[in-house]
Amino acid sequence: MHDVRGAADIMADGTQGSVVCDAVSIGLGFELAEAGLANVVPVTPRPDPCPP
């Protein structure tokens, strides 16, 4: 468990600050196949969760 705690690199609630990180981020890889598009609809942009 100590190794997992030592890998904490982000805050669980999404905030940033000078406190100790309490969550672990991960990266995932995917292999995709080409897809056909039909009935494309517009998407409403979401606000940036990490403003400058």
HELIX and SHEET records of a PDB file:
HELIX    1   1 HIS A    2  GLY A    6  1                                   5    
END                                                                             
